[in-house]
């Protein structure tokens, strides 16, 4: 990296710290810290959701997916749109009706403390796992391509994110997300423009050649239930998975809860649902254009490490082909995508730790009445730092894994089904579900799916495609929950 590239990166780190610390400088209580006082604009919340979703994993792995294959990944958008609309009209009214700080508080109101605690613990595990993988995706790509130590990249990007997230809370996260979204979307658009200019021939020739190579193939209409690329399989998966990831995961739902009322929270997610489509197309187009570029330049073969680990193709292009300045902007964009997702995860994990565990435990032990809001605010900052450290450790533990995009989908699928099943039970029934039995149904859904995956890895005759895992987990928990009658918590 040249001096201009380093200057761009340094300016970004200074700007994001300044914005984060300034916007979150006044935090009077935990409602300010975790929900921004419920006074945030729906558009800011909607952009923040986008920034959280577009992790470094998106920046690195989505272009790699279309580079090595086609645009089949775009099929997942259609189910995700339906899933978001179901959240808007099914789950959000329940959360706003209960005036909750975390979505797991709603489960406590509807069923009782055991259901709430179990769901929050499952969120901890799934969020730490998923966010750790996303942190690794961007860090490992930059470390390998530029020859930087992986540990330094992980700690550096995570450390800055934890500083402003722990100091300023959700307001700092929202406003830095806005800055980061502008950076990584602008950088992605600049990359598309540069790829068109760097590939021989006109842009119409480039797109025609890519089309002839099958790169714009999207839909697979196979009716086979175990075809992982089939539209119907992925549609079923993404409807359920998006309801779970955006409606039962505090990380993303927290943004919607910062708005002043239900209508504003709904508008933030509806905005997100429509804007996501062109963004996904943008990153898939980068992969298609990378394919066209390297096809047109056989004199520039990809090195062995990139051929073996195709998730590195876009970072390799950034490092070896892009000019100074633009290279720095793209590297900055990967850092921005990584940090936005990590900061939001830290904020969500901290909010759940304080709201769902620390504060209730203090009341149970008789100390809650004597502890001030400033004490719980300090606890929130402490938990933010602890979870930041934990995410760093998880990222380093997964180092060396290939195709992280699909791994990030598969692993949370084992947990999200059990969580969504009990949330759906709460919002679609009045007297079904039992606080003693619900945790057992949620946990046995995980055991069932883990056992299924273990069997599939050892017995080729037993196979259920991974997109069905979250559907099975949801149906299992919801179905068993219907058998029990609710006893309202005291």
Secondary structure, 3 states (H helix, E strand, C coil): CCHHHHHHHHHHHHHHHHHHHHHCCCCCCHHHHHHHHHCECHHHHHHHHHHHHCCHHHHHHHHHHHHHCCCHHHHHHHHHHHHHHHHHHHHHHHHHHCCCCCHHHHHHHHCCHHHHHHHHHHHHHHHHHHHHHHHHHHHHHHHHHHCCCHHHHHHHHHHHHHHHHHHHHHHHHHHHHHHHHHHHHHHHHHHHHHHHHHCCCCHHHHHHHHHHCCCCCCCCCCCCCCCCCCHHHHHHHHHHHHHHHHHCCHHHHHHHHCECCHHHHHHHHHHHHHHHHHHHHHHHHHHHHHHHHHHHCCCCCCCHHHHHCHHHHHHHHHHHCCCCCHHHHHHHHHHHHHHHHHHHHHHHHHHHHHHHHHHHHHHHCCCHHHCCHHHHHHHHHHHHHHHHHHHHHHHHHCCCCCCHHHHHHHHHHHHHHHHHHHHHHHHHCCCECCHHHHHHHHHHHHHHHHHHHHHHHHCCCCCCCHHHHHHHHHHHHHHHHCCCECCCCC
